[in-house]
């Protein structure tokens, strides 16, 4: 028994006398990620955090650790601090509506007689009304970085601007019910986010944006009507409206063309991840 005890004591003394693995301080520049988030995530991925110290200063990571720990940090930064990918979104508008043309004119009817220098004859009025149904498809393309937002214009003008402004007032987006717009457009804020390889989450938020009479910029985002859809890379989705408020959809997604015709707009989106 004494021999066994002496062996264990010798082994323990030898282990305690081994020098600790040397650590050194290195500075890592962070370009795209949040350094504070990296300081939380990196230790979770370490096989061992013995002697590891992480601090953040502005856009840098100060890391004290062993050579093996520094190698893990470098590998993780290559993945976590990579530049965001761009997402191209092809947008197709399908507009259909009706235009109305009314004409009124007067012309002479029957024989014309000149008597004592005056022209005598009968006049006949002419009135015509014509309705034309039309449909048109147009395509736009926009590019947004992963997790960033880009704006998509819905129509040339906003026929229901007073109703939409009053709607924004009722839901607390603007302080005054009377807003004097000098120029305004209806937009969809499109925010694509890559949630996993080949899978994109697209968030759509209706927005009024323009300039007021005093020149100030004004933007109203109806965030409570934001719609999120999950779509595969290259898959096409249709935006039929904002189902939580069909009355809003019926007014926001209606545009008016250059000739005054009203149109109902249907929108389809096809996002693609760019290499």
Buried (B, 14 or more C-beta within 10 A) or exposed (E): EEEEEEEEEEEEEEEEEEEEEEBEEBEBEBEEBBBEEBBEEBBEEBEEBEEBEBEBEEEEBBBBBBEEBBEBBEEBBEEBBEEBEBBBBBBBBBBEBEBEEEEEEEEEEEEEEEEEEEEEEEEEEEEEEEEEEEEEEEEEEBEBBBEBBBBBBBBEBBBBBEBBBBBBBEBEBBEEEEBEBEEBBBBBBBBBBBEEEEBBBBBBBBBBBBEBEEEEEBBBBBEEBBBEBEBEBEBEBEBEBBEEBEEBBEBBBBBBBEEEBBBBBBBBBBBBBEE
